[in-house]
Amino acid sequence: MAVKGFAEQVQQQQEVWQAQIKDYQAKLEAASGQAKEEYAKALAQLQAQSEAAKGLAAQAQAAGETAWNDMKTASEKAFAEMQKGWADALSRFNK
């Protein structure tokens, strides 16, 4: 995938994640006790993943094609790990 396509994909995913964060903030506010603590941890993880994606997109956009060729595999792997982390955090809300 070209650097522009990768950066756009990450940005789009980050926008979706931001919308989901807003939804889950409402769940956090409605929760109480142990559930609220778990939701707070999950929400913090979601926010961290979203910020990491934002940084990854910016890093990719700043890279030239030559640099992108050097960092492509690592960046794609990092993004896949972010998506997995996102799914893991979401599973806490869906229990």
PyRosetta script that sets phi, psi and omega in degrees:
from pyrosetta import init, pose_from_sequence

init()
pose = pose_from_sequence("MAVKGFAEQVQQQQEVWQAQIKDYQAKLEAASGQAKEEYAKALAQLQAQSEAAKGLAAQAQAAGETAWNDMKTASEKAFAEMQKGWADALSRFNK")
pose.set_psi(1, 139.5)
pose.set_omega(1, 178.1)
pose.set_phi(2, -72.1)
pose.set_psi(2, 158.1)
pose.set_omega(2, -176.5)
pose.set_phi(3, -58.5)
pose.set_psi(3, -41.3)
pose.set_omega(3, -178.8)
pose.set_phi(4, -64.2)
pose.set_psi(4, -44.1)
pose.set_omega(4, 179.2)
pose.set_phi(5, -63.5)
pose.set_psi(5, -40.5)
pose.set_omega(5, 178.7)
pose.set_phi(6, -64.8)
pose.set_psi(6, -47.0)
pose.set_omega(6, -179.3)
pose.set_phi(7, -60.7)
pose.set_psi(7, -41.6)
pose.set_omega(7, 178.4)
pose.set_phi(8, -64.6)
pose.set_psi(8, -41.7)
pose.set_omega(8, 179.2)
pose.set_phi(9, -61.3)
pose.set_psi(9, -44.7)
pose.set_omega(9, -179.7)
pose.set_phi(10, -66.2)
pose.set_psi(10, -41.7)
pose.set_omega(10, 179.1)
pose.set_phi(11, -62.3)
pose.set_psi(11, -43.6)
pose.set_omega(11, 178.9)
pose.set_phi(12, -62.6)
pose.set_psi(12, -42.6)
pose.set_omega(12, 179.0)
pose.set_phi(13, -64.0)
pose.set_psi(13, -39.8)
pose.set_omega(13, -179.8)
pose.set_phi(14, -64.5)
pose.set_psi(14, -37.1)
pose.set_omega(14, 177.3)
pose.set_phi(15, -65.1)
pose.set_psi(15, -40.8)
pose.set_omega(15, 176.7)
pose.set_phi(16, -63.1)
pose.set_psi(16, -43.9)
pose.set_omega(16, -179.7)
pose.set_phi(17, -62.4)
pose.set_psi(17, -39.0)
pose.set_omega(17, 178.8)
pose.set_phi(18, -62.1)
pose.set_psi(18, -40.1)
pose.set_omega(18, 177.4)
pose.set_phi(19, -64.6)
pose.set_psi(19, -41.2)
pose.set_omega(19, 178.7)
pose.set_phi(20, -65.7)
pose.set_psi(20, -36.6)
pose.set_omega(20, 178.1)
pose.set_phi(21, -59.4)
pose.set_psi(21, -43.7)
pose.set_omega(21, 179.0)
pose.set_phi(22, -60.3)
pose.set_psi(22, -41.9)
pose.set_omega(22, 178.5)
pose.set_phi(23, -62.5)
pose.set_psi(23, -43.6)
pose.set_omega(23, -176.9)
pose.set_phi(24, -75.5)
pose.set_psi(24, -21.6)
pose.set_omega(24, 173.7)
pose.set_phi(25, -63.9)
pose.set_psi(25, -36.4)
pose.set_omega(25, 177.3)
pose.set_phi(26, -65.5)
pose.set_psi(26, -40.1)
pose.set_omega(26, 177.2)
pose.set_phi(27, -63.1)
pose.set_psi(27, -39.6)
pose.set_omega(27, 179.1)
pose.set_phi(28, -62.0)
pose.set_psi(28, -44.6)
pose.set_omega(28, -179.0)
pose.set_phi(29, -64.6)
pose.set_psi(29, -30.6)
pose.set_omega(29, -178.9)
pose.set_phi(30, -84.0)
pose.set_psi(30, -16.0)
pose.set_omega(30, -176.6)
pose.set_phi(31, -81.5)
pose.set_psi(31, 165.5)
pose.set_omega(31, 176.1)
pose.set_phi(32, -144.5)
pose.set_psi(32, 163.1)
pose.set_omega(32, 175.0)
pose.set_phi(33, 61.9)
pose.set_psi(33, -138.4)
pose.set_omega(33, -177.3)
pose.set_phi(34, -61.4)
pose.set_psi(34, -38.0)
pose.set_omega(34, 179.6)
pose.set_phi(35, -61.0)
pose.set_psi(35, -40.3)
pose.set_omega(35, -179.9)
pose.set_phi(36, -63.8)
pose.set_psi(36, -39.8)
pose.set_omega(36, 177.9)
pose.set_phi(37, -63.3)
pose.set_psi(37, -44.4)
pose.set_omega(37, 179.1)
pose.set_phi(38, -64.1)
pose.set_psi(38, -42.9)
pose.set_omega(38, 178.7)
pose.set_phi(39, -63.1)
pose.set_psi(39, -39.3)
pose.set_omega(39, 179.5)
pose.set_phi(40, -63.0)
pose.set_psi(40, -41.7)
pose.set_omega(40, 177.9)
pose.set_phi(41, -64.1)
pose.set_psi(41, -45.1)
pose.set_omega(41, -179.4)
pose.set_phi(42, -64.2)
pose.set_psi(42, -42.0)
pose.set_omega(42, -179.8)
pose.set_phi(43, -64.1)
pose.set_psi(43, -39.5)
pose.set_omega(43, 176.9)
pose.set_phi(44, -62.3)
pose.set_psi(44, -39.7)
pose.set_omega(44, 178.0)
pose.set_phi(45, -65.7)
pose.set_psi(45, -41.4)
pose.set_omega(45, 178.5)
pose.set_phi(46, -62.0)
pose.set_psi(46, -44.6)
pose.set_omega(46, -179.6)
pose.set_phi(47, -64.2)
pose.set_psi(47, -39.2)
pose.set_omega(47, 178.2)
pose.set_phi(48, -64.9)
pose.set_psi(48, -41.4)
pose.set_omega(48, 178.5)
pose.set_phi(49, -64.0)
pose.set_psi(49, -41.3)
pose.set_omega(49, 179.5)
pose.set_phi(50, -63.4)
pose.set_psi(50, -43.6)
pose.set_omega(50, 178.5)
pose.set_phi(51, -66.2)
pose.set_psi(51, -38.2)
pose.set_omega(51, 177.9)
pose.set_phi(52, -64.1)
pose.set_psi(52, -39.7)
pose.set_omega(52, 177.8)
pose.set_phi(53, -64.2)
pose.set_psi(53, -41.5)
pose.set_omega(53, 178.1)
pose.set_phi(54, -59.6)
pose.set_psi(54, -43.9)
pose.set_omega(54, 178.3)
pose.set_phi(55, -65.9)
pose.set_psi(55, -39.2)
pose.set_omega(55, 179.2)
pose.set_phi(56, -64.5)
pose.set_psi(56, -41.5)
pose.set_omega(56, 178.0)
pose.set_phi(57, -63.1)
pose.set_psi(57, -43.5)
pose.set_omega(57, 179.4)
pose.set_phi(58, -63.9)
pose.set_psi(58, -40.6)
pose.set_omega(58, 179.3)
pose.set_phi(59, -63.9)
pose.set_psi(59, -42.4)
pose.set_omega(59, 179.7)
pose.set_phi(60, -65.6)
pose.set_psi(60, -42.1)
pose.set_omega(60, -179.9)
pose.set_phi(61, -63.7)
pose.set_psi(61, -33.3)
pose.set_omega(61, -178.2)
pose.set_phi(62, -77.0)
pose.set_psi(62, -17.7)
pose.set_omega(62, -177.1)
pose.set_phi(63, -80.5)
pose.set_psi(63, 140.1)
pose.set_omega(63, 171.2)
pose.set_phi(64, -78.9)
pose.set_psi(64, 173.5)
pose.set_omega(64, -178.3)
pose.set_phi(65, -60.4)
pose.set_psi(65, -40.3)
pose.set_omega(65, -179.8)
pose.set_phi(66, -64.7)
pose.set_psi(66, -46.7)
pose.set_omega(66, 178.5)
pose.set_phi(67, -64.2)
pose.set_psi(67, -38.9)
pose.set_omega(67, -179.8)
pose.set_phi(68, -60.9)
pose.set_psi(68, -41.6)
pose.set_omega(68, 178.9)
pose.set_phi(69, -59.3)
pose.set_psi(69, -33.8)
pose.set_omega(69, 178.8)
pose.set_phi(70, -74.4)
pose.set_psi(70, -32.6)
pose.set_omega(70, -174.0)
pose.set_phi(71, -106.3)
pose.set_psi(71, -0.3)
pose.set_omega(71, -174.4)
pose.set_phi(72, -56.5)
pose.set_psi(72, -54.3)
pose.set_omega(72, -175.9)
pose.set_phi(73, -61.1)
pose.set_psi(73, -45.4)
pose.set_omega(73, -180.0)
pose.set_phi(74, -64.9)
pose.set_psi(74, -39.1)
pose.set_omega(74, -179.7)
pose.set_phi(75, -67.4)
pose.set_psi(75, -43.0)
pose.set_omega(75, 178.7)
pose.set_phi(76, -64.6)
pose.set_psi(76, -38.9)
pose.set_omega(76, 178.0)
pose.set_phi(77, -65.9)
pose.set_psi(77, -42.1)
pose.set_omega(77, 178.7)
pose.set_phi(78, -61.7)
pose.set_psi(78, -41.0)
pose.set_omega(78, 179.5)
pose.set_phi(79, -65.9)
pose.set_psi(79, -40.7)
pose.set_omega(79, 177.4)
pose.set_phi(80, -62.3)
pose.set_psi(80, -39.6)
pose.set_omega(80, 177.2)
pose.set_phi(81, -65.7)
pose.set_psi(81, -37.5)
pose.set_omega(81, 176.6)
pose.set_phi(82, -62.1)
pose.set_psi(82, -43.3)
pose.set_omega(82, 179.8)
pose.set_phi(83, -63.3)
pose.set_psi(83, -39.6)
pose.set_omega(83, 177.8)
pose.set_phi(84, -65.3)
pose.set_psi(84, -44.5)
pose.set_omega(84, 177.5)
pose.set_phi(85, -60.6)
pose.set_psi(85, -37.5)
pose.set_omega(85, 177.5)
pose.set_phi(86, -62.5)
pose.set_psi(86, -47.7)
pose.set_omega(86, -179.8)
pose.set_phi(87, -61.9)
pose.set_psi(87, -39.6)
pose.set_omega(87, 178.1)
pose.set_phi(88, -62.9)
pose.set_psi(88, -43.8)
pose.set_omega(88, 179.7)
pose.set_phi(89, -66.2)
pose.set_psi(89, -40.0)
pose.set_omega(89, 179.0)
pose.set_phi(90, -63.2)
pose.set_psi(90, -31.3)
pose.set_omega(90, -178.8)
pose.set_phi(91, -62.5)
pose.set_psi(91, -25.7)
pose.set_omega(91, 177.2)
pose.set_phi(92, -68.2)
pose.set_psi(92, -32.5)
pose.set_omega(92, 179.5)
pose.set_phi(93, -78.2)
pose.set_psi(93, -24.2)
pose.set_omega(93, -173.9)
pose.set_phi(94, -97.3)
pose.set_psi(94, 15.3)
pose.set_omega(94, 179.3)
pose.set_phi(95, -79.6)
pose.dump_pdb("model.pdb")
